[in-house]
Every structure is written in C-alpha cells, then in structure tokens.
Amino acid sequence: MKLKINKLFKQIHNVPQVPEVVRTLITQLNDPNANFSDIAKNIEKEQIISLKVLRLVNSAHFGLPKKIGSIGNAVAMLGMSKLKTLVIASGIVNAVPNIPNFDIKSFWADSFSTATYAKWLAEEAGLENSDMVFTAGLINGLGTILLYLGDPKAANEIQQHVKAGENRYQYEQKRLGFSSLDVCVELCRRWHFSDELIETINQSARPLDTEETSLPACIVYIARYISESTSPEITEEDRLANFPVKEWQKIGFNVDEIEKKLSEIIALESGLEGLTS
C-alpha cells in the first residue's frame, strides 16, 4: 500500500504545502504554554491568510461591535482558540488548488461542516483537545483532492460509485489498494503534523475496529456522517436509521439524545464559507 501511495504522490506535480505559521499552530494546538503573542505576529506576516481571517472576523456571522483591524485585536475579541481555527482553515484552503471538473466549493462546505460539528461534539463530550478534533474534521477529506490531482480518471470513477451508494473507502480499497484517508494520513506525515492528529484521522474511517478506541476518531466519524447525511436526497428517517449509534455511545452520549443533539448540530454555522470566495 505504501508503495502505491508513494507512486500517487509522484504523479502530483505540486503537492499542496501549508504555510509555516499554520504548521506551527497545528503542532501547538494542545500546548497551554505556546506564546500566542508571537504567533499572532507571525500570522500578520502571512498577508493572504491575515486578510482572509480579518474579513471573516468582520463578517455578520461574528457580529462584533466594532471593526477589527489587526490579528492582535481579533485575539482580544474572539480568543486564541477561535482565531486558531480560522487561521488553520484559511491556510489549508489556500494551500489547495482548484481542480477542473471538481466542485471545490461543495468539498469545502462539507469539510467546514464536518470540522464545526466535530468541535461541538468534542466540547459536549468534555474532550480537552477540541481544536485538534476540529482540524482533523477539516482535513480528513484532503486525500480525495490528492486523488483528483494524481489520478483524475480513477477519482472520477470512484465518485460515480459513491454517488450510486457505495462506501467510498471500501470501493477505493478495491479499486486502488488504498483509500483517500490513507492518502490524507501520508500527506499529514509529509506536513509533519502531530502523531495525535495523524492517528485521529487514520482511525476515523473505522474507529471501533482498533484495539484502543480513539474518542476523537469516533467524533470525526460521527461529524462526517452528519455532514454527509444533510444532503437533500437523504431523509431524516434515513439519517436516523443509519446513525452511528455505537460511536455515539462510545463518546458518552445516550441514544435518546440523538434527535435533540442532531437538530442542534445541523443548525450550527461554520462561518468559514467566505474563505472560498
């Protein structure tokens, strides 16, 4: 499998790269001693990211009482946790190119929803690393992008089978010998992301199949399911019938809470859509 994935990467002319400040933020997601004053200064050096983040911060979604003109002010108004998620999302989106015949806006809308749902679930479940879970939710689909960059014919074929109702990861394994999630994991290794983030993404395809179940992986799995199930073609009845109940219980929620929490989750707005315009 590793050889096949390496071959795919060799077929990609320009493998996406993330700015150093984004890499730094991701490696320091759970570091309470990180110097956020220095990080804020570094964010301001990345003009494209800084401008996009400030545009988001000043959007109606955040409803701030006055216009924010600097990253430092944004930290003061929103807090570092929120700013981190905005910067990471902006940096990741900016690193990924547009792809011919691929709906990149829909891809990011789904990724933003998955990340937002994952962060909410992590906080509700009492996990301390909700920012890491947000990031895992945001980037776990990047393997699909790399498939389109390296083997568009296979990627299009896979997408047609997924639309017809086949499980993406199972069909990818059958067609390619690896999955897009495996490709994402390899990309994260090449980006030198933390072992915790990489393992969360790696286990999120089948989180209950591992010897020691990862709660963050369960959360990303649930968040991805909810995001994908909000498609107009899927009824509420079908959404509930196929809901990942075991993973839900594993993170400490009761079955009788599903409908209530599900309505709360689906009502969440990421506020990140402006990053793709």
C-alpha distance (Angstrom), angle and dihedral (degrees) to the residues before:
residue distance angle dihedral
M1 . . .
K2 3.83 . .
L3 3.82 91.3 .
K4 3.81 91.5 50.6
I5 3.80 91.9 49.8
N6 3.82 91.1 48.2
K7 3.81 88.2 51.8
L8 3.81 89.6 53.6
F9 3.81 91.3 51.9
K10 3.80 90.1 50.9
Q11 3.81 88.6 56.0
I12 3.81 91.6 56.3
H13 3.80 109.7 90.9
N14 3.80 95.2 -156.8
V15 3.81 116.1 17.5
P16 3.84 107.1 -152.3
Q17 3.80 114.6 -101.4
V18 3.79 127.8 -162.6
P19 3.81 124.4 -138.2
E20 3.79 115.9 -99.6
V21 3.80 93.1 -114.4
V22 3.82 90.2 57.7
R23 3.79 91.1 48.7
T24 3.80 89.3 49.6
L25 3.80 92.6 50.5
I26 3.79 92.3 49.3
T27 3.81 93.0 49.6
Q28 3.82 89.5 49.2
L29 3.80 97.8 44.8
N30 3.79 93.1 117.0
D31 3.81 98.9 30.4
P32 3.83 109.6 113.1
N33 3.82 89.8 -172.7
A34 3.82 96.0 57.0
N35 3.79 113.6 128.8
F36 3.80 100.6 -120.7
S37 3.81 93.0 178.7
D38 3.81 89.4 64.2
I39 3.81 90.6 42.4
A40 3.81 90.8 53.4
K41 3.81 89.9 52.9
N42 3.81 90.1 50.7
I43 3.80 91.2 50.0
E44 3.80 89.6 55.1
K45 3.82 89.2 55.6
E46 3.83 89.0 61.7
Q47 3.79 96.1 74.2
I48 3.82 99.2 -173.3
I49 3.81 93.1 48.4
S50 3.80 92.8 42.5
L51 3.81 93.2 50.9
K52 3.81 93.0 46.9
V53 3.79 92.5 48.4
L54 3.81 92.9 48.5
R55 3.80 90.2 48.5
L56 3.80 89.4 53.7
V57 3.79 93.1 45.1
N58 3.80 90.0 53.2
S59 3.82 93.7 47.8
A60 3.78 123.9 108.7
H61 3.81 90.0 -105.3
F62 3.81 92.0 75.1
G63 3.79 95.8 37.7
L64 3.80 95.0 -155.9
P65 3.84 116.0 -179.0
K66 3.80 94.4 -126.3
K67 3.78 138.8 23.9
I68 3.80 114.5 -88.3
G69 3.80 114.7 -138.5
S70 3.81 103.8 177.6
I71 3.79 141.4 35.8
G72 3.80 89.0 -118.9
N73 3.81 90.4 58.2
A74 3.80 89.6 46.3
V75 3.82 89.6 56.2
A76 3.81 90.1 51.5
M77 3.81 93.5 49.3
L78 3.82 101.3 38.3
G79 3.79 105.1 22.3
M80 3.79 126.7 -118.8
S81 3.80 95.4 -86.0
K82 3.80 93.1 60.6
L83 3.78 92.8 41.6
K84 3.81 90.9 51.8
T85 3.79 91.8 55.9
L86 3.82 90.9 49.0
V87 3.80 93.6 49.0
I88 3.80 93.5 45.4
A89 3.80 91.8 48.7
S90 3.80 91.7 47.3
G91 3.80 93.0 48.2
I92 3.80 94.0 47.9
V93 3.82 93.5 47.0
N94 3.80 90.9 47.8
A95 3.82 91.1 51.8
V96 3.81 94.9 56.6
P97 3.83 118.3 80.1
N98 3.77 126.7 -139.9
I99 3.80 113.2 -97.7
P100 3.82 125.3 -145.8
N101 3.83 112.9 -110.0
F102 3.80 92.1 6.0
D103 3.80 123.9 114.9
I104 3.79 97.9 -131.9
K105 3.82 93.6 171.9
S106 3.81 91.8 57.6
F107 3.80 89.5 46.3
W108 3.79 91.7 54.3
A109 3.80 93.3 42.4
D110 3.80 88.5 57.0
S111 3.82 91.6 45.1
F112 3.81 92.1 49.4
S113 3.81 91.0 49.9
T114 3.80 92.5 47.8
A115 3.81 91.4 50.0
T116 3.81 93.2 46.4
Y117 3.80 93.2 47.6
A118 3.81 91.0 45.9
K119 3.81 93.1 52.6
W120 3.81 91.6 48.4
L121 3.80 92.3 48.9
A122 3.82 91.7 47.3
E123 3.80 91.2 52.7
E124 3.81 92.7 45.6
A125 3.81 89.5 50.0
G126 3.82 90.6 50.9
L127 3.81 97.5 -114.7
E128 3.79 114.5 158.7
N129 3.81 94.7 -149.8
S130 3.81 99.7 62.9
D131 3.82 92.2 136.8
M132 3.80 90.1 57.5
V133 3.81 89.9 48.4
F134 3.82 89.3 50.6
T135 3.80 89.9 53.3
A136 3.81 92.4 47.6
G137 3.80 89.3 51.2
L138 3.79 91.2 48.5
I139 3.80 98.4 50.6
N140 3.81 104.6 30.0
G141 3.81 90.9 97.4
L142 3.81 96.7 53.1
G143 3.80 91.5 99.8
T144 3.81 87.6 71.1
I145 3.82 89.4 57.5
L146 3.80 91.0 51.0
L147 3.81 91.2 50.0
Y148 3.80 89.1 55.6
L149 3.80 90.4 48.1
G150 3.81 95.2 47.3
D151 3.82 104.6 30.3
P152 3.82 111.1 11.3
K153 3.81 93.8 169.9
A154 3.81 92.7 57.2
A155 3.82 91.4 41.1
N156 3.81 91.9 54.2
E157 3.79 91.4 47.1
I158 3.80 91.1 50.7
Q159 3.79 91.3 48.7
Q160 3.81 91.4 54.0
H161 3.81 91.1 52.4
V162 3.82 90.9 47.7
K163 3.82 89.7 51.8
A164 3.80 87.9 51.5
G165 3.81 89.2 58.0
E166 3.81 104.4 -94.0
N167 3.80 120.3 139.1
R168 3.81 107.4 -100.8
Y169 3.79 98.1 -141.5
Q170 3.78 95.3 44.1
Y171 3.79 92.9 49.5
E172 3.81 92.2 45.4
Q173 3.80 90.1 52.6
K174 3.80 89.9 50.5
R175 3.82 94.3 44.8
L176 3.82 100.8 37.6
G177 3.79 108.6 14.9
F178 3.81 90.2 -116.8
S179 3.80 137.8 50.3
S180 3.79 133.5 -116.1
L181 3.80 86.3 -112.5
D182 3.81 89.3 59.2
V183 3.81 87.8 52.1
C184 3.81 90.6 50.6
V185 3.80 90.6 51.3
E186 3.81 90.4 52.3
L187 3.81 90.6 48.7
C188 3.81 90.0 52.2
R189 3.81 89.9 51.1
R190 3.81 89.8 52.1
W191 3.80 88.8 48.9
H192 3.84 88.1 52.6
F193 3.79 94.6 -124.5
S194 3.79 120.6 168.2
D195 3.80 122.0 -76.5
E196 3.82 89.6 -121.9
L197 3.81 92.5 57.0
I198 3.80 92.8 44.4
E199 3.80 92.7 49.3
T200 3.80 92.1 47.6
I201 3.81 90.3 55.1
N202 3.80 92.5 41.5
Q203 3.81 93.3 54.0
S204 3.79 96.7 39.8
A205 3.82 94.2 88.0
R206 3.82 92.3 64.5
P207 3.82 107.5 1.7
L208 3.81 95.9 172.1
D209 3.81 94.1 54.6
T210 3.80 94.3 73.0
E211 3.81 125.0 92.7
E212 3.81 92.0 -120.7
T213 3.79 111.3 32.6
S214 3.80 115.5 -131.2
L215 3.81 111.4 -139.7
P216 3.83 92.4 -158.2
A217 3.83 88.8 53.2
C218 3.81 90.2 51.0
I219 3.79 89.5 51.1
V220 3.81 93.7 50.2
Y221 3.81 89.0 47.9
I222 3.83 91.6 52.3
A223 3.82 93.2 43.6
R224 3.80 91.7 50.7
Y225 3.80 90.6 48.8
I226 3.82 92.2 51.0
S227 3.81 92.4 47.0
E228 3.80 92.8 49.6
S229 3.81 92.4 44.1
T230 3.81 93.3 58.0
S231 3.80 88.3 77.7
P232 3.83 111.4 124.7
E233 3.82 89.5 -120.5
I234 3.81 91.5 63.6
T235 3.78 117.8 78.7
E236 3.79 123.6 -144.7
E237 3.79 87.9 -114.2
D238 3.81 91.8 56.1
R239 3.81 91.2 44.3
L240 3.79 90.9 56.3
A241 3.81 94.6 40.2
N242 3.82 92.3 57.4
F243 3.78 97.3 35.2
P244 3.86 114.9 138.7
V245 3.80 94.3 -112.9
K246 3.81 97.4 166.3
E247 3.79 92.6 53.9
W248 3.81 88.9 45.5
Q249 3.79 91.3 54.7
K250 3.79 91.1 44.5
I251 3.81 91.4 62.9
G252 3.80 89.8 52.4
F253 3.80 104.0 -96.3
N254 3.79 126.1 130.9
V255 3.78 123.1 -121.8
D256 3.80 91.6 -124.6
E257 3.83 88.9 60.2
I258 3.80 94.9 60.7
E259 3.80 100.3 92.6
K260 3.81 94.7 43.8
K261 3.79 95.9 46.5
L262 3.79 91.7 40.8
S263 3.80 91.3 58.9
E264 3.82 89.5 49.0
I265 3.79 92.1 49.5
I266 3.80 96.2 48.0
A267 3.82 89.5 50.4
L268 3.82 91.3 58.9
E269 3.80 118.2 108.7
S270 3.78 120.8 -151.3
G271 3.81 96.3 -153.3
L272 3.81 87.0 -148.5
E273 3.80 100.7 104.7
G274 3.81 91.6 99.7
L275 3.81 89.3 69.2
T276 3.80 91.4 74.9
S277 3.81 97.1 50.8
